[in-house]
């Protein structure tokens, strides 16, 4: 398991967890299974496989992704 801050590509082009997870699996061969988001009050929260009804479904700046990958290089 690895964590990495998601790039601006995830924020501006993919925009939501489902698209990001699909991209990671199909294009990068890694599994994105959760994100850590920073709320307005600065508190961090973990969202595991958030769906469309979750307030954390949209990917924002400074979001960290949690990945299952063969190496840290694959996850970065």
N, C-alpha and C positions, 0 to 999 in steps of 0.2 A: 504494500500500500504506500502511495506517495501523495504528497500535496504540492500544488503549485498555484501561484496566482494566475488566473486566467488572463490571457492577452486581450487587447482591445478588439481583436477579431471576434471574440466570443461576445463582447458587449455590443458592438456595432453591427455585425453581420449575422450572427446566429441568434442573439438576443434572448433565447429562452432555454431552459434546461433540456427539454426534449431534443431540440435541434443540436445543442451542444453534445449531448450524450450520443446521439446518432452519428455526428461528425467524428467524434473520438473513436467510436467503435469501427465505423466503416473505413475512414481515411487513415487513422493512426493506429488501429488495432490495439487500443487500450480501452478500459471500461471506466467511464466517469459515473460514479454512483452517488455522490453527494457534493454539496457546496457549502462553504462557510461564508455567511454574509455579514456585513457590518451595518447595523441599524443606525438610524439618525442620532441616537443617544450614545453611540460608540460601542454598544454591546455587540458581541459577536454571537452568532447563532448558527447551528449546524442543521441543514435541511437535507435529509436523506431521500433521494429520488423524488423531489417535489413534483406534484402534478399541477395541472392548469388552475386548480382552485387555490393553490398555495400562494401566499403573498410573496414568497421567495422564488417563484417560478421564473421571473424575468432576471436575467443576469445583469448585474450592475458593476461599476468599476470597483476594483479592489476585492473582487470575489475570489476566494480560493477554491480550487477543485480538489476532490479526493478521488484518486485513481487506483485501479488495479492494473499493474503493468509489469513487464518482465524486468525492467531496470529504471533507475531514476532518469536516465537519458531519454527513454521512451516517453516518460511522463512530462518532460520539460519542453 
